[in-house]
Protein backbone atom coordinates (compact mmCIF):
# COMPACT_ATOMS: atom_id res chain seq x y z
CA UNK A 1 0.00 0.00 0.00
CA UNK A 2 1.49 3.33 -1.06
CA UNK A 3 0.16 6.51 0.44
CA UNK A 4 -0.15 9.67 -1.61
CA UNK A 5 0.85 11.74 1.42
CA UNK A 6 2.80 9.51 3.79
CA UNK A 7 3.09 10.62 7.42
CA UNK A 8 6.07 12.85 8.17
CA UNK A 9 8.69 10.84 10.06
CA UNK A 10 11.49 13.34 9.75
CA UNK A 11 11.98 16.97 8.84
CA UNK A 12 15.40 16.62 7.22
CA UNK A 13 14.46 14.14 4.48
CA UNK A 14 12.58 15.05 1.31
CA UNK A 15 9.31 13.26 0.57
CA UNK A 16 10.91 11.55 -2.45
CA UNK A 17 13.87 10.31 -0.42
CA UNK A 18 11.53 9.10 2.32
CA UNK A 19 9.46 7.18 -0.24
CA UNK A 20 12.61 5.44 -1.50
CA UNK A 21 13.72 4.61 2.05
CA UNK A 22 10.33 3.17 2.96
CA UNK A 23 10.24 1.15 -0.25
CA UNK A 24 13.65 -0.32 0.62
CA UNK A 25 12.45 -1.28 4.09
CA UNK A 26 9.30 -2.88 2.69
CA UNK A 27 11.43 -5.06 0.39
CA UNK A 28 13.50 -6.43 3.29
CA UNK A 29 12.71 -9.79 4.78
CA UNK A 30 11.49 -9.88 8.39
CA UNK A 31 14.86 -11.38 9.37
CA UNK A 32 16.74 -8.51 7.74
CA UNK A 33 14.49 -5.91 9.39
CA UNK A 34 15.09 -7.47 12.81
CA UNK A 35 18.85 -7.68 12.19
CA UNK A 36 18.99 -3.99 11.25
CA UNK A 37 16.77 -2.99 14.17
CA UNK A 38 19.06 -4.84 16.59
CA UNK A 39 22.13 -3.20 15.06
CA UNK A 40 20.56 0.26 15.36
CA UNK A 41 19.52 -0.42 18.97
CA UNK A 42 23.08 -1.52 19.79
CA UNK A 43 24.49 1.59 18.12
CA UNK A 44 22.16 3.92 20.04
CA UNK A 45 22.93 2.16 23.34
CA UNK A 46 26.68 2.45 22.67
CA UNK A 47 26.27 6.15 21.87
CA UNK A 48 24.42 6.64 25.17
CA UNK A 49 27.18 4.79 27.08
CA UNK A 50 29.82 6.95 25.36
CA UNK A 51 27.92 10.12 26.33
CA UNK A 52 27.77 8.99 29.97
CA UNK A 53 31.52 8.25 29.92
CA UNK A 54 32.25 11.72 28.51
CA UNK A 55 30.13 13.40 31.19
CA UNK A 56 31.50 11.21 33.97
CA UNK A 57 35.08 10.14 33.17
CA UNK A 58 35.41 9.09 36.82
CA UNK A 59 32.77 6.33 36.39
CA UNK A 60 33.87 2.73 36.03
CA UNK A 61 31.95 0.49 33.61
CA UNK A 62 29.49 -0.68 36.27
CA UNK A 63 28.66 2.93 37.14
CA UNK A 64 28.19 3.69 33.44
CA UNK A 65 25.74 0.76 33.12
CA UNK A 66 23.83 1.85 36.22
CA UNK A 67 23.66 5.45 35.00
CA UNK A 68 22.26 4.16 31.71
CA UNK A 69 19.57 2.17 33.53
CA UNK A 70 18.70 5.19 35.64
CA UNK A 71 18.49 7.54 32.66
CA UNK A 72 16.56 5.07 30.53
CA UNK A 73 14.23 3.36 33.00
CA UNK A 74 14.26 5.65 36.03
CA UNK A 75 15.89 5.93 39.44
CA UNK A 76 13.51 3.47 41.10
CA UNK A 77 14.49 0.60 38.81
CA UNK A 78 18.18 1.51 39.02
CA UNK A 79 17.94 1.45 42.83
CA UNK A 80 16.18 -1.93 42.67
CA UNK A 81 18.95 -3.31 40.44
CA UNK A 82 21.65 -1.96 42.76
CA UNK A 83 19.89 -3.52 45.77
CA UNK A 84 19.36 -6.83 43.93
CA UNK A 85 23.04 -6.98 42.95
CA UNK A 86 24.16 -6.11 46.49
CA UNK A 87 21.92 -8.78 48.03
CA UNK A 88 23.43 -11.40 45.72
CA UNK A 89 27.00 -10.19 46.09
CA UNK A 90 27.21 -9.41 42.38
CA UNK A 91 30.06 -7.06 41.62
CA UNK A 92 30.33 -5.03 38.44
CA UNK A 93 33.20 -5.60 36.07
Secondary structure, DSSP 4 states (H G I P E B T S, - for coil): ---TTPPP--SSS-HHHHHHHHHHHHHS-HHHHHHHHHHHHHHHHHHHHHHHHHH-TT--HHHHHHHHHHHHH-HHHHHHHHHHHHHHTPPP-
